[in-house]
Amino acid sequence: MADLNGPAASGDFDVDKLHEIVAEADTGGRKPVGLAGKLVFLTALAWSLFQLWYASPIPFIINMGVVSDGIARFIHLAFALFLALLTFPAFKSSSRERIPLADWALAVAGAACALYLVVFYRDIAQRPGLPTTADLVVSIIGVLVLLEAARRAVGPAITVIAGLMLVYIFVGPWMPGLLGHKGASLSRASSQMWLTSEGVFGVALGVSTNVVFMFVLFGTLLEKAGAGGYFIQLAFSMLGRYRGGPAKAGVVASGLTGMISGSSIANVVTTGTFTIPLMKKVGYSPVKAGAIECAAGVNGQIMPPVMGAAAFLIAEYVGIPYSEVIKHAFLPAILTYGSLFYIVDIEAMKMGLKGLPAARHASRLQGIARALMGIAGFIILCGLVYYGIGWTEAAFGAAASWIVSAVMVAVYIGLIAHRARHPDLPLEDMQSDILSVPHFGETARTGLHFLLPVVLLIWCLMVKELSPGLSAFWGAVALMALLVTQRPLTAFFRKEKDLITPWKQGVHDLVDGLASSARNMSTVGIATAAAGIIVGTVLLTGVGLVMTELVELISGGSFLIMLVFTALICLVLGMGMPTTASYVVVATLMAPVMVDIAAQNDLAVPLIAVHLFVFYFGLMADVTPPVGLAAYAAAAISGADPVKTGFQGFKYEVRTGLLPFIFIFNSGLLLIDLKGPLDTAIVILASVAAMVAFVAATQNWLLTKNRWYETLALLLITFTLFRPGFWLNMIDKPYVEKPATGFEQYVDTVPAGTPLRLKLASTNYNGDDVDKIVRLDIGKEGTAAQRLDAAGLMVSDFGGDVSIGAVRPGSQADKFRLQFGDRITGILASANRPSRNWFMLPAFALFALIIWMQRRRRTA
């Protein structure tokens, strides 16, 4: 059988150079040798073992070795600083094998400054706001070393932004107009950044410590076990024989690996080394081949469940469960990948391309059935886990975990035994050429056991409802067992005599995977810590409120112009930064701005929509010229010009940039405020059709080349299907304003799961009176006061004059910047009007007409 990893033999690219690109971006380009190399390896291994201990329930069971959240953050950053400064060279000309003395000094100083907080934790806690001279010296050195580590590991962008923020703290009294503030002393600023949880050791680093590390470990171990290569081969065996098959396989494979990957560049390189040469082989130009893989790799960061580690940060910042983030992000991610799949098909149609020959012939009907089975398989898997295994919790109580574990072990052994009866597909050989597409069944059976840790992860998250960190811990434990046992078990069932060598190789893979995951995490740890400087500055100076005023001034009060302006800012801020850091920066600076201006423009936008908006555009910087790192990685494989690859990739990504604008105005795309299964099905169907129409319009091709009026009609169809409420709102208002009198009685009548929309009179940063509308998700049950308290709100009613009595810090109401004394002037209740979905019917009819006309032209 042909080797699925063969295209590297074409000589179009240097595999070592590609690994160097990934290392430069994610794990550090330096590979020290000798004693220094062993120390780096042991440090990385120790970090992973510490995180496993911190995430596990064992310390609580034995009541020994329990590490508090604060202490864990200090140790987490100490490891990250030490590794980053040793593995990321200071300059391009720096040695890649030898670690200079200056780097040793910086690494030790950075780790010492973080561990100082561990040693003197109690002393610092007992004198809050009164730092000693030693505290100040450690804080200043720690921040400076962190900035240098961020420059090396994350890039100059976040370092420059963080540095400007630090300068802004001290020059505030001399800044003009809105930018002016009272400033802060060196003592106050140092304490804010290093000694409290409102700076470097804030929410972002806390999420990195508690959750992100374990998911990165899970993804790294899954890749080390061979799942990455398996996903690529599975996608190729399913789609390789169809028109533009290698490109379609690249899209699907990038989606699968992106689900567990935390890096756009690693995703591009992992799948691109296989798919890009194949795309060129079947007829795609080097630029388009690289651009397709670039777009697919970047989009992996918006694919649940990991989303480049941003999913956990979004949950923390928005204040909703992690499972809710996954639910809201799922449909846009599927639309993004589905539309890229369609773009690939259009490009293949334009060029008259064909797929590769199949090793075994299958009918078109069998191929369609196979594709549908692949799509349905994941849905069925989730359903089986949730419903098929979920009942054990109710039936067996505490024993359910042991029963499920025993069943999974038995299934695992059975799958390994089945795999052992067939020869392995060659995964490691990258030097032969692919002549045909392998059989899907033969490919699928080689890696079914990789799904079991994923099943366990879903079960822990959805059925047991464990925290994301603990769920990932159990998934990682399962993968550690899989890594150690899959080779010796396979050898045992094949009746091989030598079982010691496979066992040793499995242990070696496990240890290497633990160290590799820590190396991957050094960038994330540094990025989240550096982003904490920006967060600390915003909290200390109030610059976030100033940003609102500035953006509103520049946009002239137009919400749409403000969205475009915000998108551009997010693209600029995200250039050269990894996903996690990019999100923290843009969410800190721009998300509150969007919330304020939307509220003042009578648009009640859900918080999750705002955060996904800035996340999407911060991420798109990875493909945006001239800094798009993913485009450079793809171009290194395809042999094309990286700037041209970036521009072509950005053209493909326009469809991804459309979605954030849509779900700001139509939250149904995020599965919010939908009324039952039928409404959900209609929204999904309309969204898919709208995305197809948009791609057809931007690519100037549906079934054949568009005529100009067809392109205009397709854009109109896109707008109508994505925003059917726009036309209805022109005829009938969506909400009826009611007086605030009897406010608590009205809250009692709001159905569970229905948001509360309030009209308020407030004051802005300048003290000017402003009116705004907010949308609050209140509690589902209890008294009116209890339901409002779930949103962090306490209301006072004096003789019909309703105002806000208190806002709980960190609550949903606080994130909407509601404040004591704001008057509730009205309540917006849903109007009794026809369904907006009726406006979809003419759009579907027009779409059908265009398809009919193009089919006639294509046939003729």
JOCOR-V861955 format. One line per field, one symbol per residue. phi: phi as a letter, one per 20 degrees, with the letter a starting at -180 (. if undefined). psi: psi as a letter, one per 30 degrees, with the letter a starting at -180 (. if undefined). A space follows every 50 residues. Layout:
BEGIN
phi = ???
psi = ???
END
This chain:
BEGIN
phi = .fffdfffffmfbdfffffffffgedcneecfdmffffffffffffffff ffffefeggffelbmfdffffffffgfgfffffffeddffcfeffecdef fffffffffffffffgfffdgffffecfmcfeffgfffffffffffffff gfedpfgfffffffffffgeegfdeelfffbfmbfffffffgeddcedcg eegffffgffcfgffffgfffffffofffffffffffecfeegmggffff fffffffffdedbffffffgefgeeffffffepffgfffffffffffffg fdegeelmmfgfffgffencfgffffffeffgffffffffgfggfffffg emfceefefcfcfgffffffffffffgfffgfffffefegfffffdmffg fffffffffffffffffffffcffffdefddededbefffffffffbfff fffffffffffeeflffgffffffffffffffffdffffffffemffedf ffffffffffffffffffffffffffffffffffffffffdmffffggff ffffemneffffffffgffffffefmdfgffgffffffedgfffffffff dlceefgfffffgfffffffffdefedgffffffffefneffffffffff ffegffffggffffecfffeldlednffffffffffffffffffffffel addbffegfffffffffgffffcfffffffebffcdedfffmffffgfef ffnefddddcdccegenffcdbccddeefebofgffffffenccddcdln eebeeacfgneffffemfbgngeeeacedffebfffffffffffffffff ffffffffff
psi = kkkfgfffffgfljeeeeeeeeeeeefkfkiklbeeeeeeeeeeeeeeee eeeeflfeeeefhkgkkleeeeeeeeeeeeeeeefffjlelfflkffkjl eeeeeeeeeeeeeefefeeheeeeffikgikleeeeeeeeeeeeeeeeee eeeelfeeeeeeeeeeeeefgefgklbefklfalleeeeeeeefflggbe haeeeeeeeeeeeeeeeeeeeeeefgeeeeeeeeeefeffflkgeeeeee eeeeeeefffkgkeeeeeeeeefeeeeeeeeffkleeeeeeeeeeeeeff fgjlfehgffeeeeeeefhlleeeeeeefeeeeeeeeeeeeeeeeeeeee fhllalkkekkkleeeeeeeeeeeefeeeeeeeeeeeefeffeeefbffe eeeeeeeeeeeeeeeeeeefflkkkjffjgflkkflklkeeeeeffgfff feeeeeeeeeeeefhlleeeeeeeeeeeeeeeeefeeeeeeefghkejfe eeeeeeeeeeeeeeeeeeeefeeeeeeeeeffeeeeeeeefgfeeeeeee eeeefgfkeeeeeeeeeeeeeeffkgkleeeeeeeeeeeeeeeeeeeeef ghjjkkeeeeeeeeeeeeeffffklgfjeeeeeeefefglkeeeeeeeee eefeeefeeeeefefifffghkhkileeeeeeeeeeeeeeeeeeeeeffh kdfakllefeeeeeeeeeeeeeiffeeeffekkflkkllfkheeeeeffk lkfklkkkklkakaefgkkkklkljkjllflaleeeeeffggkkkkjjhf jklkelkkkfleeefghklkfkkjflkjkkljllkfffffeeeeeeeeee eeeeeeeee.
END
